[in-house]
Amino acid sequence: MYRILVVEDDRGIAEAIKTQAELWSLEAVCAENFRDVLADFARVQPHLVLMDITLPFFNGYHWCGEIRKISKVPIIFISSASDNMNIVMAMSLGADDFIAKPFDGAVLMAKIQALLRRSYDFAAAMPLLEHRGAFLDTGDNSLTFRGEKIALTKNEYRILLCLMENKGKVVSREKLMERLWQTDSFVDENTLTVNVGRLRKKLDAAGLEGFIKTRFAVGYIVE
């Protein structure tokens, strides 16, 4: 689960963001030490920072600069001071985006999700996944079996990655479609069926018969 550090001194806004983030399966932690935001940053180890400009003691520009000295973590400014000068200042100090207050919570979460996808690999903690002697390399998106590489399309790789990350568990069709949609155009059920069918043929031809199994009316499983 991705963690977000919310550096916002308006407790109502901070808690609203935290609640919205949880609905999107994100963990949000509200900053507590505005004298030393870096201490909260080190404690939380966030994947993304939401930063207000107007803060007690030191403003958001200061803390953005301090964070940039030690980390490339994505930073999004949220502020009612949304004139061009403030936006340019934020971006020049290393911010990745700027969202004006008041903002729609769903739009904020969508922007956060998009930035997280661009910034982090889906399987950064698991560079190599293995099942039945087949190795999926998340570094170059390749599948190798018995020393031979199996060419995968972009969508075939994403389907296989999702299934192998959840080895032994049924993955719903909805989850697979969401996985494809996150990084590409919308994928409907028929398109998913076609992609899974083509992937199965490739795996069967390589000697991996029955690698992906169907759970009727539920989804797919690698077990």
Residue pairs with C-beta under 8 A, 6 or more apart in sequence:
1 25
1 26
1 27
2 26
2 27
2 47
2 48
2 116
2 120
3 26
3 27
3 28
3 29
3 44
3 45
3 46
3 47
3 48
4 17
4 21
4 26
4 27
4 28
4 29
4 46
4 47
4 48
4 49
4 50
4 112
5 28
5 29
5 31
5 40
5 41
5 44
5 46
5 48
5 49
5 50
6 14
6 17
6 18
6 28
6 29
6 30
6 31
6 50
7 31
7 34
7 37
7 40
7 49
7 50
7 51
7 52
7 55
7 60
7 63
8 14
8 17
8 30
8 31
8 50
8 52
8 78
9 34
9 52
9 54
9 55
9 56
10 52
11 30
13 101
14 30
14 31
15 30
16 105
17 28
17 50
17 105
17 108
18 28
18 29
18 30
20 105
20 106
20 108
20 109
21 27
21 28
21 109
21 112
22 28
23 109
24 109
24 112
24 113
26 109
26 112
29 40
29 44
29 46
31 37
31 40
32 40
33 39
33 40
34 55
34 56
34 57
34 58
35 56
35 57
37 55
37 58
37 63
37 66
37 67
38 63
38 66
38 67
38 70
41 49
41 67
41 71
46 73
47 73
47 74
47 116
47 119
47 120
48 73
48 74
48 75
48 76
48 112
48 115
48 116
48 119
49 67
49 73
49 74
49 75
49 76
50 76
50 78
50 112
51 60
51 63
51 64
51 75
51 76
51 77
51 78
51 95
52 60
52 77
52 78
52 79
53 59
53 60
53 61
53 77
53 79
53 81
53 86
53 90
54 60
54 79
54 81
55 63
60 77
60 79
60 90
61 89
61 90
61 93
64 75
64 77
64 90
64 93
64 94
64 95
65 93
65 94
67 73
67 75
67 94
68 75
68 93
68 94
74 96
74 97
74 115
74 116
74 119
75 94
75 95
75 96
76 95
76 96
76 97
76 98
76 99
76 111
76 112
76 115
77 90
77 95
77 97
77 98
77 99
78 99
78 100
78 101
78 103
78 108
79 86
79 98
79 100
79 101
80 100
80 101
80 102
82 98
82 100
82 101
86 98
87 98
90 98
91 98
96 115
97 111
97 115
99 107
99 108
99 111
113 182
117 182
117 183
121 138
122 138
122 161
122 165
123 129
123 138
123 161
123 165
124 138
126 138
126 165
127 137
127 138
127 139
128 135
128 136
128 137
128 138
129 135
129 136
129 138
129 161
129 164
129 165
129 167
130 136
131 164
131 167
131 211
131 222
132 208
132 211
133 145
133 146
134 143
134 144
134 145
134 203
134 208
134 211
135 143
135 144
135 145
136 142
136 143
136 157
136 160
136 161
136 164
137 143
137 144
138 161
141 152
141 154
141 157
142 149
142 150
142 152
143 149
143 150
143 152
143 157
143 160
144 150
145 206
145 207
145 208
146 206
146 207
148 206
150 202
150 203
150 206
151 202
152 160
152 199
152 202
153 195
153 198
154 184
155 180
155 184
155 187
155 195
156 195
156 198
156 199
156 202
158 179
158 180
158 183
159 176
159 179
159 180
159 192
159 195
159 196
159 199
160 199
162 171
162 175
162 176
162 179
163 171
163 176
163 212
163 220
163 221
163 222
164 222
166 222
167 222
167 223
168 221
168 222
168 223
169 221
170 215
170 218
170 219
170 220
170 221
171 219
171 220
171 221
172 218
172 219
173 189
173 192
173 219
173 220
174 219
175 219
176 192
176 219
176 220
177 187
177 188
177 189
177 192
180 187
180 192
180 195
181 187
187 195
196 212
196 220
199 212
200 211
200 212
203 209
203 211
203 212
204 211
211 222
212 220
212 221
212 222
213 220
213 221
213 222
213 223
214 220
215 221
